[in-house]
Amino acid sequence: MTLSHITFISADPDRMEEVLIKVLKARKIYDSGDGGYSLAPERFYDIGGVWVAVMQGAALRERSYNHVAFRVDEEELEERLAEIAALGLEVLPGRPRVAGEGHSIYFYGPDGHLIELHSGTLAERLRRYRAGR
C-alpha cells in the first residue's frame, strides 16, 4: 500500500495555492473551477510526486500538532523559510532535535494546517536513534 494523496480544505484556495507553489514548489495539474466532480471546487497539485488536493471549505477551527511533512534538501531550508516569511505565515519555534536526524521548519498555512519542511529521512533518524545520545 502507498500514499494516494493528501487533501487540504481551504477557505481561500487562491491563497493556499500561493503557499503550495511558492513554498513547496508545487505544480498545478487540475482546477475544477466552479464545477467539478467532487463535494466542492477543488484543485490538484504535484509536490515531488505526491498528489495534493485543495478543496474549497471552512478553515480549521483549532490548530494542533497534526501535520504533514515534506522532505527538502538541507540547502533549501533558508530559501523556503524566506518564502514563508514573505507570505506572512506563522512559523513555530524549532524543537530540540537529536544531532543527525535532520532539521525542520514548522509553519501554519492560511487555514490553520501545520506543515513541516524536513531535511532528514526515516533511515537517518532511526540510525541516529540506534546510536543513542
N, C-alpha and C positions, 0 to 999 in steps of 0.2 A: 504494500500500500504506500502511496506517496501523497504529498500535499497537492490538492487540486487548485484551490485559490483562497484568497483572503478577501473579505468584504468589509469595507468601512461604510457606515451610514453617516451621511453628511448633510447638514442644513444648507451648506453653501458649496456645492460640488466644484464651482469655479475656483474657490479659494483652496479647497483640498487638492485640486489638480495642480495648482501652482506649487504647493508643497511637494507633491509627488514628483513633478518634473524637475523643479529646481534643486531639491534636497536629495531625493532618491534616484534622480536621473531616469525617471520612468519614460516609457514610450507609449503614447496613447494609441490604442488599436481599435476602439469602438466607442461610439456615442449614440445612445438611443434617441437623443433629443427629447421631445415631449412624448413620444410614442414608446415603442419597445414591446418587449415580451415578458417583462418581469412585474413585480409589485409596484415599482416606481421607476422613474427615469434613472438610467444607470450608464456608467462609463467603465470601460475595461482598459487596463494598462499592463505592460510587461515591465517588470522590475527584475533584471538579472535572471530572466527565465521563469519568474513567478508571476502568475496571473493575479492581479489585484483589481478588485471591483470597487467602485464607489457608487453607492445608491442614495438617491435623494431621501432625506428623512430627518427626524429630530436629532439634535446633538445629544451626546450623553449627558445625563443629569448629574452624574457623580464620577469623579476621577478615581482610578485605582492603579495598582501596580500591574494589572493585566496589561500585557503589551505584546507587540510583535517586534522582532529584531531582524534587521537586515545587515548582512556582512559587508563590510567595506575594508579596503586596504588601509593600513595604518597611516600611510602618507596622505590619504584623502580626508582624514578626520578634521583637520583645521579648515580646509576648504568647505566641507559640509557644515561645520559649525558657523562659519561666516554666512552661508546661505540661510541657515536657520535664524541667525540674528537679524539679517536683512529683512526677513519676513515677519519679524517681531514676535516670534514664537517663544514660549516659555521653556527654558532649559532647566532641568533639575540638576542640583549639585551632584557631582560624581560620588559613587560609593566606594568604600575601600575594596581593593582587589588584591588577590594574590599575584605576585610578580609572575609574569609569563602567561597569564590567562587572557591577555588582550585588553583593549581599552574600549570604553563605551561612552556614547553621548545619548542621554535620555531627554526627549522633548515631547511636549504636548502639541498635537495637531490642532487645527482650528475647532474641532468638535469634541475635544477632550480625550482623544485616543492617545495613549502613551506609545511612542515609537522609540526604538533603540537602534543606534548605529553601533555595531560591534566589530572590532578588528580581529577577534580571535575565532578559533574553530573549536568544536567539541573535542576533537582529538587533542588539541593543545591544552585545553582546560583539564581534561582527565589526566593527561601526562603530568601536568603540574600538581594536581591534587594527589596523585600517587607518590610524587616526590616528597610531599609534606612541606611544611613551612620551614 
